[in-house]
Amino acid sequence: MSISTTMIYRIEMNTEQVTFGEVATAVNGAGGDVIAVDVIRAGKPYTVRDITVQLKVDVHRRVAEAVASLPGVRLVHESDSTFLAHLGGKIEVVPKTPIKNRDDLSKVYTPGVARVSMAIHEDPSKAFTLTAKRNTVAVVTDGSAVLGLGNIGPEAAMPVMEGKAVLFKQFADVDAFPICLRTQDPDEIVEIVKGISPTFGGINLEDISSPRCFEIERRLQEALDIPVFHDDQHGTAVVMLAGLLNALRLVGKTIETVKVVVCGVGAAGAACIEMLLAAGARRLIAVDRCGALLPGVDYGQPTLNRIAARTNPERLSGPVDEAIRGADVFIGVSGPGVLTVADVRSMARDAIVFAMANPEPEIDPELAEPFVRVLATGRSDYPNQINNVLCFPGIFRGALDCRASRINDEMKLAAAKAIASLVTDEELNEQYIIPSIFNEKVVKHVQAAVVAAAVRTGVAKRIPPEYPMEVGMSVVLP
């Protein structure tokens, strides 16, 4: 499965030697689809045109070579629209207060700013009202586990972190800054984040490899009084649970009674298991490289031992193809090729398969679809995409609004239920178990649910005026 993109090929044509129809035929024959043509210069006998072509990334060189090989055609240059969108980066800092005269300057800088600084010095909590801290999140990575790319380092991770910042702003009006660290030492990462934390109202850890991510998150949660959230773990888990709740509603099963197999106990897998347990799953089997985890076995890693102790009450053993027999639900957070058609066919009636490995799912969706009732993936080119963007903007919006000291299980569970609630009984079907990431209600619902859960569990330091309520009361979702 290759990613689609749009390329712009600028060509110079000798109209006495070649027609544009021949150029278009060459593009189509090489695997491209001409979607637009712009004439840059026209003359006799030469014309210059920009041809916009939709294609799969892995065929763009073939298209370029096919065009350039035509007699009378010179390929001037080619541009990838994705690269063009990244020129100069995707984010910028814009001042909220214009400076037009000396009075403006004296208010935002010296001498007026000194009074504000002293007010914060005397009462540090005022930083939340008098600085950008109240609406600012650090997106922190060491570049060790970038989705689909692996350990590519801090500079190469920067475009991904910038993209995360764009999503924060676009969907929840949260100002996020990419912080890419040139270290993969957990001690150094913890100390650096602790050191920069006064600037931020929350910390979003991103693309840090397992098992180091568990220790880093835990230590930062213990050391800081602002939310620390590893989105690769908990964002995936929240959206997975939202989709699963609706899938179970569709097939008429309950989370307390179904047999669930989770394949892959890395960062996302461990969080999915914790989320499923928090939601009431009882017949849950975790499968890693060593097979189904068994209670009481020492796997030499704290996370595996913790998961093993809380799962597999029937003590089933063996690899995934044995564990999945008779299962109602399969949750994949592992890698491609883990699941076969025979595995899927061995599942219970009305099987639910979430093959969330990205970019290549555990099983080709076309192969699995005839044998399952509900299928979800992490990809945008198939229905039921399990996408973290449904979760993290609203969770941080809510956490910042109530100045939560942490993001706890109750807040995450509330977020999952809020996302699930946006799919009505009339809308719910096999191809639609999760709302669109462009549904404008998602952030508002998640935000409100998170605030309510934070207040109810005592981690909120502030009740936003738009949510006037006593502790323990529910928020009416907008």
Secondary structure by P-SEA (a helix, b strand, c coil): cbbbbbbbbbbbbccccccaaaaaaaaaaacccccccccccccccbbbbbbbbbccccaaaaaaaaaaacccccccccccaaaaaaccccbbbbbccccccaaaaaaaccccaaaaaaaaaacccccccccccccbbbbcccccccccccccccccaaaaaaaaaaaaaacccbbbbbbbbccccaaaaaaaaaaacccccbbbbcccccaaaaaaaaaaaacccccccccccaaaaaaaaaaaaaaaaaaccccccbbbbbccccaaaaaaaaaaaaacccbbbbbccccccccccccccaaaaaaaacccccccccccccccccccbbbbccccccccaaaaaacccbbbbbcccccccccccccccccccccccccccccccccccccaaaaaaaaaaaccccccaaaaaaaaaaaaacccccccccccccccccccaaaaaaaaaaaaaaaaaccccccccccccccccccccc
